[in-house]
Amino acid sequence: MRLRGLFAAGSAAALLLASPAFAQTKTIKAVMHSDLKVLDPIWTTANIVRNHGYMVWDTLFAMDEKLQAQPQMVDTWSLSDDKLTYTFTLRDGLKWHDGKPVTAEDCIASLKRWGARDSTGVKMLSFVSSFEPVNDRTFRIVLKEPYGLLIDSLAKPGGSTPLMMPKRIADTDPAKQISEFVGSGPFIFKADEWKPGDKTVYVRNPDYKPRPEPASGLAGGKVAKVDRVEWLAIPDHQTAVNALLAGEIDYIEAPPHDLKSLLQADRNIRLEVYNKIGAQYVFRWNTVVPPFDNEKVRRAAEYAFDQKAFLQGVIGDEKYYQTCDAMFVCGTPLESKAGMDGLVRGNFARSRELLKEAGYDGTPIVMLHTTDIAVLTNAGPIAKDLLEKGGFKVQMVPLDFQAIVSRRLRKTLPQDGGWNGFMTSWLSVDMMNPLTNSMLTASCDKANFGWPCDAEVERLRDAFARAPDLESRRKIAADLQARAITYGTHVPLGQYTLPTATRADRLSGVVTSPVPVFWNIEKKGN
């Protein structure tokens, strides 16, 4: 009887282990470029929070692989003959993770909250006369005057993305973070398993209704082909690479360039660039406190920043970077060298002359330095070296990125917890348009951290928004770039791409996209 009982118990255990809940659970273990410590993708522009947003929430429109806006949650839409009224009807069967249907009222509330914080949204809403719900699935956006970039604005992929949330959540004060994380996207965020500094967990949304067309960029059918995705916090890059080589994890979003050779030597590892348009390095200063409240000081820094030296020091491999003087990204329709006449990068003598003319007294500028993101860890020291060659004194303050996200919102002097400048990077797809380029806004207190304040920049941004065709937009963009360089909104420091490392023996179907996404990925084994 004892043996029979043990055999029966063993058989039951074997059946249990062979059941779908155990043997068939597919889990992707990934290391992202940063740990996730903030959960509201509207409250911050941090890329890791945007990545989190695409896991949980969905968008009305999305950019495909060719960077063309396509309907996503929207089924059909139309524009009135006078180009003042957009009408949108949502796809049938859209549900929030709590089982309730997605409604037009939810979308209206979401657009209003996004538009209160995001620079693209602020500009779009300045053209909006009203939002009008028609029925549960249909709503209208009525404009004060024609605005040809409305659909592109709704499809913007980065920075603060216009993600749709239930009305009760979207009604949260835009200045405060949301405390509930119910989306309608292909994955469900497991708040009970979220441990900052350890892991973030998502599970497949069984009720998600993907579009019928194939996945393309951030558009098309978002089919979750695994049951679970775990983002593991492994801040040491060597440890993360060793874990991938050992098969303990499946995916590293952004392995540092100096460790690529280790990954290339293993035939089970695939290194591939999925964000083909890449990203742009930027030095951002605080224009409301000295010394960068002085235009000549900002100009001095523009001379000091030698793009070639900077990119060689940070990236190293020319295969993955290019110098570029275009604020709106090289290789795009708005590429231009306007405003660059006479501005020689790396002209340290001219930088020191301008600092003398400006009366710079040698007070060290406080530069926030990101310590936990591979593409930024070397950027700070190299930026410091170039600025010091140009006559600045620099004090670096090492912080993890989430601490910088909080500190960069302070307008106070450095000695009172503020800052003077920091190195960052933005997706090129965010920077290629004057309305999505958050660094370009110069609307004073309403601008992004750094708070540039220039009426001419804003006038040109408005003119760009009203421009009827590409040719007129090109001319305005060139004038805008020239003015932004003269005023000094920020310093573009060239473009780069990063390969993602995956276990080629396990993962397939990774989507080519400016944002790392986990739908469409299949995994062999568990």
Helices and strands as residue ranges (DSSP letters): H 2-18, E 27-31, H 47-56, E 58-59, E 61-63, E 69-71, E 74-79, E 85-90, H 104-117, H 119-125, E 128-135, E 138-143, H 150-154, E 163-164, H 167-170, E 187-189, G 191-193, E 199-204, E 228-232, H 237-245, E 251-252, G 257-259, H 260-264, E 269-272, E 279-285, H 295-304, H 307-314, G 318-320, E 321-322, H 348-358, E 365-370, H 374-377, H 379-389, E 394-399, H 401-407, G 414-416, E 421-427, H 428-431, G 438-440, G 444-446, H 455-466, H 470-487, E 491-496, E 500-503, E 507-508, E 522-523
